[in-house]
Amino acid sequence: MSSRTADDAVSTLLRRIERLNAIGVALSGERQPTRLLELILVGAKELTNADAGSIYSVHADHVRFEIVRNDSMRVAMGGTVGIPIRLPPIPLQRDGQPNLGSVVARSVIERRTLNIADAYASGDGFDFSGVHAFDQRTGYRSRSFLTVPMVDHEGEVSGVLQLINARDDQGVTVPFGDAEQRLVESLASQAAIAHTMHRLVDEQRALFEAFIKLIATAIDEKSPYTGGHCKRVPELTMLLADAAARTQDGPLAAFTMDDGDRYELTIAGWLHDCGKITTPEWVMDKATKLERIHDRIELVAARFAAAKSQIELRGALTGTAPTDELTALVDDLEFLRRCNVGGEAMDQADQDRVRVIAKRTWTTAEGFELPILTDDEVRNLTIAKGTLLPEERQIINGHMTATVKMLDALPFPRHLRRVPEFAGGHHERMDGKGYPKGLTGDQMSIPARCMAIADVFEALTAGDRPYKRAMPLSQALKILASMSRSGHVDPDLFKVFIEENVWSDYARRFLQADQIDVTTGEAARAIVFG
């Protein structure tokens, strides 16, 4: 070899090493798995001046094409080009035996590089019939093959890099040299690490998402009275946030969201009620005023039955017919049953009637005369609105404090650092009268305000709450409009909610057909804006 030829060879090798380093840097910075694989194949082809090549992913029992490139045939499939690869997968076994006839399969099975100088002269037991048929059909000539397994740090083969037809400076097909093989093996090693890191990140992300959805599902299934709330709130939150991000003018014109922002808000939506895991079921499930573990109205009914029997016995002994007294007793019990439901606001007159009824007495089997209602039952039955006492409402509201504490304790990575703020603010109000922190609107982010609207609207329209009938869409829109005017929710976001038909998109997906009594944007605007 002349001195000049040697210098040229060294110069070429140095350029290839520099290119290998540059590819390695690019691999470490690539975030998209598909582009990563494409970068590996393109880089390997550049290093070896190969005409064609493929990247394969390795699975339990087969190897699958991921990217195929052939320069002279102008073929590009898989990867970012979007053209699907219709080639069948390569099995790792045939008839229960290792598939050593396939170059790619053997490379995986034996975890070693296979460098074949000429597929038409190979005597190593490889089955090139498929390759030869392809060549005959297309006029291509597949001669030199370099097949390198991508072995990760644990010794597992995560992929296979195969190059076809190395070319010299004149474009003539030549075998892959030892130097090219070492370069590609080095690239494959770097690629395997990068590919494995991507896979591990994807697996960790999938596990994380599955875990938070498991928590949300557990909370929804913990109580039939929250139904699918934890699943629907993230959906509605994202519908509204995306609509707000599309706004071109007004107070929300500067609000934007990229994919990272959307992912962060979605995670927050799934975690927004995680604190409910600490809320006692007897409070969360209190569907009637007298309910604890069971509905105590039946205990009251038993006392009324005893009192009825005692009145009838007294009448029999005295020879009187206490019809009016018995009728009043029945009426009082039916009244208490209605009061127990808590579906409507209870006026003062009804509360006073409960207290009058409480003065009735009944006699126990031991002969003790007791009030027909206990003080605790009177207090519960006279709840003015809903079914919860103030201290029980405080327990329910305490789930937000628990949510904030739980999420603040988690070491969220940078791209999820705002999850506690988004999830922990959905019960705050624009006027500062919300909880748990009493934040005002200017102290809340737009995503947190989106979730506040989503939480309210989902609760209003939920059709899977056994303690209330599904609310018509028109009524829910009226209530939300009132809340936007009273400082409860963001009026600018509420306007987007209406104008961008977020309400309609959500209704079509999640509301029952008989709830949807508003079908056009014009009708919705008439309801909420007058």
HELIX and SHEET records of a PDB file:
HELIX    1   1 SER A    3  GLY A   29  1                                  27    
HELIX    2   2 PRO A   33  THR A   48  1                                  16    
HELIX    3   3 GLY A   79  VAL A   81  5                                   3    
HELIX    4   4 VAL A  103  GLU A  110  1                                   8    
HELIX    5   5 SER A  129  THR A  138  1                                  10    
HELIX    6   6 ASP A  178  LYS A  222  1                                  45    
HELIX    7   7 HIS A  229  ALA A  245  1                                  17    
HELIX    8   8 ASP A  259  LEU A  271  1                                  13    
HELIX    9   9 CYS A  274  THR A  278  5                                   5    
HELIX   10  10 GLU A  281  MET A  284  1                                   4    
HELIX   11  11 ILE A  297  THR A  318  1                                  22    
HELIX   12  12 THR A  323  VAL A  341  1                                  19    
HELIX   13  13 GLN A  348  ILE A  357  1                                  10    
HELIX   14  14 ASP A  375  LEU A  381  1                                   7    
HELIX   15  15 PRO A  390  ASP A  408  1                                  19    
HELIX   16  16 ARG A  414  LEU A  416  5                                   3    
HELIX   17  17 VAL A  419  GLY A  424  1                                   6    
HELIX   18  18 GLY A  441  GLN A  443  5                                   3    
HELIX   19  19 ILE A  446  THR A  461  1                                  16    
HELIX   20  20 LEU A  473  ARG A  485  1                                  13    
HELIX   21  21 PRO A  491  GLU A  499  1                                   9    
HELIX   22  22 VAL A  502  PHE A  510  1                                   9    
HELIX   23  23 ALA A  513  GLN A  515  5                                   3    
HELIX   24  24 GLY A  521  PHE A  529  1                                   9    
SHEET    1   A 6 VAL A  75  GLY A  78  0                                        
SHEET    2   A 6 HIS A  62  ASN A  70 -1                                        
SHEET    3   A 6 ALA A  50  VAL A  58 -1                                        
SHEET    4   A 6 VAL A 157  ARG A 167 -1                                        
SHEET    5   A 6 PHE A 145  VAL A 151 -1                                        
SHEET    6   A 6 LEU A 114  ILE A 116 -1                                        
SHEET    1   B 5 VAL A  75  GLY A  78  0                                        
SHEET    2   B 5 HIS A  62  ASN A  70 -1                                        
SHEET    3   B 5 ALA A  50  VAL A  58 -1                                        
SHEET    4   B 5 VAL A 157  ARG A 167 -1                                        
SHEET    5   B 5 THR A 173  VAL A 174 -1                                        
SHEET    1   C 3 VAL A  75  GLY A  78  0                                        
SHEET    2   C 3 HIS A  62  ASN A  70 -1                                        
SHEET    3   C 3 ILE A  90  PRO A  91 -1                                        
SHEET    1   D 2 GLN A  93  ARG A  94  0                                        
SHEET    2   D 2 GLN A  97  PRO A  98 -1                                        
SHEET    1   E 2 THR A 361  THR A 363  0                                        
SHEET    2   E 2 GLU A 369  PRO A 371 -1                                        
END                                                                             
